[in-house]
């Protein structure tokens, strides 16, 4: 084999090996970035959950305040009309209480739904992180398989190349065919 072909073959093999290793490293980095992105999405979902919880608490407190204000207004009006001991005032107060309870149930139901949505988002994020990890592993495995294929293709070439060195001897030493003689350095 001529030296130019041999050199090009070795360079090509080196480039394939380098490309395979670089591809596997890049795939690993991409998987890491993808997993980090999914984790950041989870952090955003957690912040949304906290905001929803705060908003629900505010709505609950406002419902209770509105209830107290409406009851106080009803009592003040009933008293000004000398009806504070009548059944009309008691019925009005019961109606205010029922409306407040209905409003609180609505806020609590919305809060429960929001919590469930956050649980689903957490599960989706965990799946994204797992998929990123699997994608990185798969790309690494493909890079290793590609390297193995390159080495297998280069095997005959390297074998022919090694036969061209040293006139068929196995190493850098040759004993010139004398089985009992000491080896001598060959060029």
Steps between C-alpha positions, in 0.01 A plus 500: 500500500639840411581748782240758392215247512622371833521852642153591373361177643648570844379862491151387397486245782618763747233742382230236532613413852519867600158567347347205684641610835400864442150394396458295817624790715267746326205266546576477870517879529174539306328255732627695799369829359166341417469361853591841644235664281239256627607571858462874440149436365426313822629793704266732307209263567586503871497880501161498325376257766612738776333795326178299464509405869548865602220615271265235639578608857429861408169402341405299808580791731310741277198269502507493881538881516214549258290261709573695817431835332172379352386355832591822681311704240196272533505528878538880482207532260288257700576689819419838344160359401449341842504153340811363668296230674286405200528198279573713194835606637590143597403378153710771338801413715460131413489590132821704533666209682392252231633722222833534677522124544423448131773749404753325727415163347562647154839637606595167658393307189712727280791451736462121484494509119811721494684263730409205278623686190829567677534128577450420131759763405747347745447156347548640148820676607633179657426321171682773303804466723497122457461534120794743488712252691394213275565711189850576621567135575363397162715753317806387695424139411460595134835679513667192647335280236625735230850482645481122500389502138787730407749276676357192328526670159854610575609155622608362161667830411697508826590132451638571151679806628670306781619233257685766306721581800805287588483251213241273666652507846267540796678788662791732469744215565604232253734210550554456126356147499753362752293339767779480751666835426448815700260748343642802321345838441347526150419808296 
